[in-house]
Amino acid sequence: MASAVTYEMVEQICNDLTAAGESPTYLKVHEKLAKGSTRVVSAHIRQWRESRAGSTALARDPLFGEWPEALQLKARSLFDALLVVSSEAASASAETLRAEFKLKEEALKRQVDEAANDRATALDTLRSERAITARLSAELESQQEAAAVQRTMIADLLGQRELHIAQCAGLERRLESLRDEHARHVSDLGFQAAAERERLLTEIRAEQDRSAGEREHLMRQTDQLRQDHAASVAELRQRLVVLDANLSSQRSKTAEAEGRASELAALKRQLEIDAARMTTQLTELQAELGQLRAQQRASATTIGNQETQLARLELQLQFEAERARTAEAHSQALMLMRAALPSPEPAPAQEGDATAG
């Protein structure tokens, strides 16, 4: 009965077990066959697994899917031919094994009488081998189940890896977006800072120009005041010269005129003192003006105070000019009074002197 087991029978049973979701082990296949030796059935199962693994590998090969359809058909036909050749080789090997087993069986039959005593031992050995085979089959199934669990775990790990890669890619895109946003923010701040700096520089330049204009205006006013004061002093001195000349001409006419001349000399000295005092005041004013200029360079906020002080100085200069004009008017009044006084000299000479004066 062992010689009747073929590869096609084992292949059919293995395909049925696989379709039912079971693993085609030796015990299950032998149970379905109910015949066949361990070596022959195991060889057919091994051949079936190799052919199935090759077909699965060929179907899963990404390069095979890219082949032309005619080339795929040719490859499949070659693969089927290889399977047929392998099956025939397996069948031939099985026939050889069956012939050997037959020879051994005949030898065993000839040796039945001599091996009667060893039969029990052989049966025990056979039972032990079957038990070992069953144990090995169970271990193989356990290893296959463990391999299936490992494949499931590997698939889960691969899925987690893909998820982690996707998350990393999303984080990298988010980081790149944040970097772009930060760069735009820094650029905007730079533009704002540059605009604010330009605005401040413009305001500072405008303030400097305004201060320079005010300082120039103040200088012009000070120069004008100095020129006016110098002109007033020169005019007073010229008038004093005129008075000296008039007094000299009148001193020779009358003693009373000499007394009047003394008064005029005193007035002259007073005017000179006033002129010296005004010169001193002008020096003080110039010093104050220098201080005002220093203060104006130190702080632009004191310009209003400086203008107030300049106005006060202008008022003082106007007051001094008014006093000078009053003194001049008083001097002219004295000259007119002296001219109006009677002279001890003859009238023609007085008239001539007055005309000369």
Buried (B, 14 or more C-beta within 10 A) or exposed (E): EBBEBBBEBBBEBBEEBEEEEEBBBBBBBBEBBEEBBEEBBBBBBEBBEEBBEBBEEEEEEEEBEEEEEEEBEEEBEEBEEEBEEBBEEBBEBBEEBBEEBEEEEEEEEEEEEEEEEEEEEEEEEEEEEEEEBEEEBEEEBEEEEEEEEEEEEEEEEEEEEEEEEEEEEEEEEEEEEEEEEEEEEEEEEEEEEEEEEEEEEEEEEEEEEEBEEBBEEBEEBBEEBBEBBEEBBEBBEEBBEEBBEBBEBBBEBBEBBBEBBEEBBEBBEEBEEBBEEBEEBBEEBEEBBEEBBEBBEEEBEBBEEBBEBBEEBBEEBEEBBEEBEEBBEEBEEBBEEBBEEEBEEEEEEBEEBEEEB
